[in-house]
Amino acid sequence: MYTISEVARLTGITAFTLRYYEKIGILPNPVRRGEKRHGARFYSDQDLQFIRFIHGLKETGMSLEHIAAFAEDGCLLAPREEELDVRRTIEKRLSLLDLHTERLEREMERLAAVRAAAEEKRAFYTELLEKEMGSAGARSSVANHAAET
């Protein structure tokens, strides 16, 4: 079991953000020790794995709304008291991941176009600089020759 500060250190997500994700339903309520509402939070290895995955989705630009929908049913592998429609949950998650993957593909295409334009500009300026250096070298050579005579 990990404390919230350990999870923050291991994931790079602040304790404030972890508590916020818990509050808006992205993360399930962790195990508490001590006073029920205010006791220290403890996270399992499964929780840690899920938090890392959720953080990865966020880092790739998935909206908190979609992350919350994805996480709504919690970890499918965790033992639970209530009945869960696993098929519906999996289909929902696949749909969200498909939407996100499509968005990432469009973003990658856009970035590739920007990169290509930047490379073209770099080639243009490199060529321009080489021409300028060649011209400056020729002018310098003429000036040196005139000074020597």
VMD Tcl script that draws the C-alpha trace (Angstrom):
set ca {
  {0.00 0.00 0.00}
  {1.14 3.50 -0.85}
  {0.37 6.80 0.83}
  {-0.79 9.73 -1.25}
  {2.66 11.34 -1.01}
  {4.31 8.13 -2.23}
  {1.87 7.92 -5.16}
  {2.58 11.58 -5.96}
  {6.32 10.89 -5.97}
  {5.98 7.71 -8.06}
  {3.63 9.20 -10.65}
  {4.58 12.86 -10.82}
  {0.97 13.81 -10.03}
  {0.55 16.16 -7.10}
  {-1.39 15.06 -4.03}
  {-3.74 17.98 -4.72}
  {-4.48 16.62 -8.21}
  {-4.98 13.08 -6.87}
  {-7.53 14.39 -4.36}
  {-9.20 16.43 -7.12}
  {-9.40 13.37 -9.40}
  {-10.94 11.45 -6.51}
  {-13.45 14.26 -5.88}
  {-14.65 14.40 -9.52}
  {-14.86 10.63 -9.80}
  {-11.84 9.89 -11.97}
  {-10.23 7.89 -9.19}
  {-12.12 5.54 -6.92}
  {-12.07 6.31 -3.23}
  {-8.87 4.89 -1.76}
  {-8.69 2.78 1.36}
  {-8.71 5.02 4.43}
  {-7.12 4.39 7.77}
  {-8.11 6.44 10.76}
  {-11.19 8.65 10.85}
  {-13.49 7.59 8.00}
  {-13.66 10.86 6.02}
  {-10.32 12.33 7.05}
  {-8.12 9.28 7.45}
  {-4.93 8.82 5.49}
  {-5.39 7.57 1.93}
  {-3.72 4.32 0.89}
  {-3.41 3.05 -2.67}
  {-2.78 -0.50 -3.90}
  {-0.51 -1.58 -6.76}
  {-3.66 -1.81 -8.95}
  {-4.58 1.75 -7.96}
  {-1.08 2.91 -8.83}
  {-1.23 1.21 -12.23}
  {-4.64 2.75 -12.93}
  {-3.44 6.22 -11.82}
  {-0.46 5.96 -14.18}
  {-2.75 4.99 -17.05}
  {-5.17 7.84 -16.31}
  {-2.23 10.24 -16.10}
  {-1.01 8.99 -19.48}
  {-4.42 9.69 -21.01}
  {-4.36 13.20 -19.55}
  {-0.83 13.83 -20.84}
  {-1.94 12.89 -24.35}
  {-4.72 15.45 -24.21}
  {-7.77 13.38 -23.33}
  {-10.36 15.59 -21.64}
  {-11.15 15.10 -17.97}
  {-14.75 14.46 -19.04}
  {-13.70 11.49 -21.20}
  {-11.25 10.27 -18.55}
  {-14.06 10.39 -15.97}
  {-16.33 8.41 -18.32}
  {-13.51 5.91 -18.88}
  {-12.88 5.53 -15.15}
  {-16.53 5.54 -14.12}
  {-16.64 1.82 -13.34}
  {-13.20 1.73 -11.71}
  {-10.69 -1.01 -12.28}
  {-12.29 -4.02 -13.92}
  {-9.86 -6.34 -12.17}
  {-10.61 -5.08 -8.66}
  {-12.92 -7.14 -6.48}
  {-16.28 -5.43 -5.97}
  {-19.49 -5.88 -4.08}
  {-21.90 -4.63 -6.76}
  {-22.59 -6.34 -10.06}
  {-20.82 -4.77 -13.04}
  {-21.78 -5.07 -16.69}
  {-18.24 -5.87 -17.84}
  {-19.16 -6.09 -21.52}
  {-20.80 -2.64 -21.51}
  {-17.85 -1.16 -19.61}
  {-15.32 -2.66 -22.02}
  {-17.28 -1.48 -25.06}
  {-17.52 2.04 -23.60}
  {-13.80 2.12 -22.88}
  {-12.95 0.84 -26.35}
  {-15.14 3.56 -27.87}
  {-13.46 6.28 -25.80}
  {-10.01 4.94 -26.70}
  {-10.96 4.81 -30.39}
  {-12.08 8.46 -30.27}
  {-8.90 9.44 -28.47}
  {-6.70 7.49 -30.89}
  {-8.40 9.20 -33.85}
  {-7.77 12.60 -32.23}
  {-4.12 11.67 -31.64}
  {-3.76 10.58 -35.28}
  {-5.12 13.94 -36.49}
  {-2.78 15.76 -34.09}
  {0.20 13.71 -35.32}
  {-0.68 14.56 -38.93}
  {-0.93 18.25 -38.04}
  {2.40 18.13 -36.22}
  {4.03 16.31 -39.15}
  {2.86 19.10 -41.48}
  {4.23 21.76 -39.13}
  {7.52 19.87 -38.86}
  {7.79 19.58 -42.65}
  {7.18 23.34 -43.01}
  {9.81 24.06 -40.37}
  {12.32 21.78 -42.12}
  {11.63 23.55 -45.44}
  {12.23 26.95 -43.81}
  {15.41 25.66 -42.19}
  {16.69 24.39 -45.55}
  {15.82 27.75 -47.16}
  {17.66 29.74 -44.49}
  {20.63 27.37 -44.52}
  {20.95 27.78 -48.28}
  {20.57 31.55 -47.96}
  {23.27 31.65 -45.28}
  {25.61 29.53 -47.38}
  {25.09 31.86 -50.37}
  {25.68 34.88 -48.14}
  {28.84 33.36 -46.70}
  {30.03 32.56 -50.22}
  {29.35 36.13 -51.35}
  {30.96 37.59 -48.24}
  {33.99 35.35 -48.76}
  {34.32 36.49 -52.37}
  {34.01 40.16 -51.35}
  {36.56 39.64 -48.59}
  {38.97 37.99 -51.02}
  {38.73 40.94 -53.44}
  {39.21 43.43 -50.63}
  {42.26 41.58 -49.31}
  {43.78 41.38 -52.79}
  {43.27 45.12 -53.33}
  {44.86 45.92 -49.97}
  {47.91 43.80 -50.79}
  {48.61 45.61 -54.09}
}
mol new
graphics top color blue
foreach p $ca { graphics top sphere $p radius 0.5 }
foreach p [lrange $ca 0 end-1] q [lrange $ca 1 end] { graphics top cylinder $p $q radius 0.2 }
display resetview
